[in-house]
């Protein structure tokens, strides 16, 4: 496929609605959602996509029920303890972006271990946005710049970008959102200034390889102007 996006961001949406539709607990929807993430990583690698950023857990998601938050953190722990070996073999460098200090000490330790294990991998970069919010990210970047006592005349867009949680990563070319909603929900709001947006009506657990290809074909058909 020609004109494949280098960096794809994915807003995972519809896990709970998928479960509700089937008379299942919301937690099962999240479990199925994780299984889909693992499949999509392989599909994207096969298509030459080099950077993947999954919106796993937002800053707003902390307001959900304690049992749901607990289960989502349990799934993250599973990724960092069991699935990390497969991800490492696939050649992806893993990065967790977001308010990592809000996570449990155990999860923070597992994150460091996973990032250290995969830091030299060259096949691609896998970002998991956890306790992530675009506005919070920009605020933290501003705080970093203030702490460095950089004169206001020297503050540029590039400097702000370098101080974001995503650091020097290339900005996303394409953002896919499942679940039928048509908004970006505080996801990569600085980085996605010129990203192409694609909205898939299916709930995340129902997302297929064909759906991914349709998103990529749609992306390839667009003429990107970057505001010019």
VENKA-V915347 format. One record per pair of residues at least 12 apart in sequence whose C-alpha atoms are under 6 Angstrom apart, sorted by the first residue. I is the first residue (numbers start at 1). J is the second residue. Records with the same first field share a line. If there is no record, write none. Layout:
I=J + J
//
This chain:
3=220
5=173
6=49 + 50
7=51 + 52 + 172 + 173
8=52 + 172 + 174 + 175
9=52 + 53 + 54 + 175
10=54 + 175 + 176 + 177
11=55 + 177
12=204
13=178 + 179 + 204
14=179 + 203 + 204
15=29 + 30 + 204
16=29
32=205
33=205
36=205
50=124
51=124 + 125
52=126
53=127 + 128
54=128 + 129
55=129
56=129 + 130
57=130 + 131
58=131 + 132 + 133
59=131 + 132 + 133
88=118
91=121 + 123
92=121 + 123 + 124 + 125
93=118 + 119 + 121 + 125 + 126
94=115 + 126 + 127
95=115 + 127
96=127 + 128 + 129
97=129 + 165
98=129 + 130 + 131 + 132
99=131
133=186
134=186 + 187 + 188 + 189
141=163 + 164
171=191
172=195
173=195
174=195 + 196 + 197
175=197
176=198 + 199
177=199
178=200 + 201 + 202 + 203 + 204
179=201 + 202 + 203
180=200 + 201
194=226
//
